[in-house]
Structures are given as C-alpha cells and as structure tokens.
Amino acid sequence: MNAWLTFSQDLIAQMPLIWLGLANTLLLAYVISVTGLLLGILVLYLSVSRNQWVRRATKAYISFFIGMPLIVLLFLMYYGAPQFGIKISPFFVAVIGFTLNVAAYNAAYMTTAYNGLDLTELEAARAQGFSEVQVFRLITLPQVLRTSIPALTNQVISNIKDSSIAFLIQYTEFFARVQELASSNFQFFKAYLFAALVYLALVSIVVLVARVVQKRLGLSL
C-alpha cells in the first residue's frame, strides 16, 4: 500500500506535465487523422485515374509506405535529414511521417470500398455529362467514406496508440511524460499500467463516437 501511495503522490505532483503530454498526444493524433484522411482521399482519386501511369504511381506509393516501418521513416527524417542541412521540429517530423503512412493505409481501405461499388452508376453519371471530379466528389467519395467508416475508425485508434513512438524523436507526448514519471521513482509497472488505462479510455471514446456515427448512417456495428 505504501508503494501505491508513494506512486500516487508522484503522479499527482507530475500531473500538470502529464496533462500537457496528453494534450500533445491528442493534438498529434487529431492532426495526423485529418491530414492522413485528406491525403488518402487524394491518393484514392489518383488511384482510380484512367491514366495507367498515375495508377501505378499511387499503387507504388501505397505499397512503399505500408511496407516501410513508421519508426524508420521518422528516424530518417529526424536524425538523418540534419546531415543534409534539413532540420525539422519533432512535431512536424511526426506529422509528415505519420501523414504519409496513414494516408497509404486509408487509401488502401478506401480502395477496397471503391472496388465494391456499382461501377454502372459511375458510368451513368459520366454519360450524363458529369466530369471525373464531379463523379468522384458527388458519387464515389460519399459511398466510399460511408462504407469505410469501420476501417477508418480502426486507423484513428491506431493513430492514438502509435503516437507513443513519437517520444523517440524527442516529441514530449503523453508516453514520454509517463517515462519521466517511471524514471523518477522506478515504479515502472505502475506507471505503464496507468498509461495503458489512459490509452484504453481514449480508444473507448473513439469507439463510442464511431458507433454513434454508424448508427446514424444505418450501418451494422
């Protein structure tokens, strides 16, 4: 009991920094979820282009960034780029690296949804004079996003959890603050258990929000 009491006191003492770290985690997760979705939509649009070279390029992009470990990409940008005179802050390195990675996954999810569309509907729209951009924006994208909600939700959850590796490039997010807490009192089990519970709470909130959205759209849960 004394050990738990001591840990609780240390936790309370460092809570302002931990809250700040949690805010940084939420900021990073929010930004990369938005930018990853937007870039993923762009990649999807290019992947359904009638130009075969554009389709091949987008396919290569998806394969490359899904195949590359995210931590390698972050290390290349944060520790490798300065050798060429390029210095980027930890936050922007995380945003760029995560965005490129998340967009590839989102594009893959949405491509799967696109393959399940009724293509005759798209051809009918083109026959009526709709441009390719209009067909994509008004017909393809709404259906793809609606069908992809479960997969995109899982990606947001992954974004929250994967943001913890950003501390390896000196970004002081939530897990970095927990590391500092654990190092100050050597109560590693208690500190990491606390971190696990916080991540579980964040993931649960995302799942609940996704269920509400799915229910309103009439999708099966």
ChimeraX attribute file (.defattr): number of C-alpha atoms within 10 A of each C-alpha:
attribute: neighborCount
match mode: 1-to-1
recipient: residues
	/A:1	6
	/A:2	7
	/A:3	10
	/A:4	11
	/A:5	10
	/A:6	13
	/A:7	19
	/A:8	14
	/A:9	12
	/A:10	15
	/A:11	19
	/A:12	12
	/A:13	12
	/A:14	15
	/A:15	15
	/A:16	11
	/A:17	19
	/A:18	22
	/A:19	14
	/A:20	15
	/A:21	20
	/A:22	21
	/A:23	14
	/A:24	18
	/A:25	25
	/A:26	18
	/A:27	15
	/A:28	22
	/A:29	23
	/A:30	15
	/A:31	16
	/A:32	26
	/A:33	25
	/A:34	15
	/A:35	18
	/A:36	27
	/A:37	22
	/A:38	16
	/A:39	18
	/A:40	26
	/A:41	21
	/A:42	14
	/A:43	26
	/A:44	27
	/A:45	21
	/A:46	19
	/A:47	22
	/A:48	17
	/A:49	15
	/A:50	10
	/A:51	10
	/A:52	12
	/A:53	12
	/A:54	15
	/A:55	18
	/A:56	14
	/A:57	14
	/A:58	22
	/A:59	18
	/A:60	13
	/A:61	18
	/A:62	24
	/A:63	14
	/A:64	13
	/A:65	19
	/A:66	17
	/A:67	11
	/A:68	11
	/A:69	11
	/A:70	19
	/A:71	17
	/A:72	11
	/A:73	19
	/A:74	22
	/A:75	17
	/A:76	14
	/A:77	22
	/A:78	23
	/A:79	13
	/A:80	14
	/A:81	13
	/A:82	12
	/A:83	9
	/A:84	7
	/A:85	8
	/A:86	11
	/A:87	14
	/A:88	14
	/A:89	13
	/A:90	19
	/A:91	18
	/A:92	14
	/A:93	21
	/A:94	28
	/A:95	22
	/A:96	18
	/A:97	22
	/A:98	28
	/A:99	23
	/A:100	22
	/A:101	24
	/A:102	29
	/A:103	29
	/A:104	29
	/A:105	22
	/A:106	26
	/A:107	27
	/A:108	21
	/A:109	22
	/A:110	27
	/A:111	20
	/A:112	14
	/A:113	19
	/A:114	20
	/A:115	11
	/A:116	12
	/A:117	15
	/A:118	10
	/A:119	12
	/A:120	9
	/A:121	13
	/A:122	16
	/A:123	12
	/A:124	12
	/A:125	17
	/A:126	14
	/A:127	10
	/A:128	8
	/A:129	10
	/A:130	15
	/A:131	12
	/A:132	16
	/A:133	11
	/A:134	14
	/A:135	18
	/A:136	18
	/A:137	13
	/A:138	13
	/A:139	15
	/A:140	20
	/A:141	19
	/A:142	12
	/A:143	17
	/A:144	22
	/A:145	17
	/A:146	17
	/A:147	21
	/A:148	18
	/A:149	18
	/A:150	18
	/A:151	17
	/A:152	22
	/A:153	18
	/A:154	14
	/A:155	21
	/A:156	23
	/A:157	21
	/A:158	15
	/A:159	23
	/A:160	21
	/A:161	18
	/A:162	16
	/A:163	22
	/A:164	18
	/A:165	17
	/A:166	25
	/A:167	17
	/A:168	14
	/A:169	18
	/A:170	13
	/A:171	23
	/A:172	22
	/A:173	26
	/A:174	25
	/A:175	25
	/A:176	21
	/A:177	22
	/A:178	24
	/A:179	16
	/A:180	15
	/A:181	24
	/A:182	19
	/A:183	12
	/A:184	11
	/A:185	13
	/A:186	13
	/A:187	15
	/A:188	15
	/A:189	10
	/A:190	16
	/A:191	22
	/A:192	16
	/A:193	11
	/A:194	14
	/A:195	17
	/A:196	14
	/A:197	11
	/A:198	14
	/A:199	19
	/A:200	13
	/A:201	12
	/A:202	15
	/A:203	19
	/A:204	13
	/A:205	13
	/A:206	15
	/A:207	17
	/A:208	11
	/A:209	13
	/A:210	18
	/A:211	18
	/A:212	12
	/A:213	14
	/A:214	17
	/A:215	12
	/A:216	9
	/A:217	11
	/A:218	10
	/A:219	13
	/A:220	8
	/A:221	9
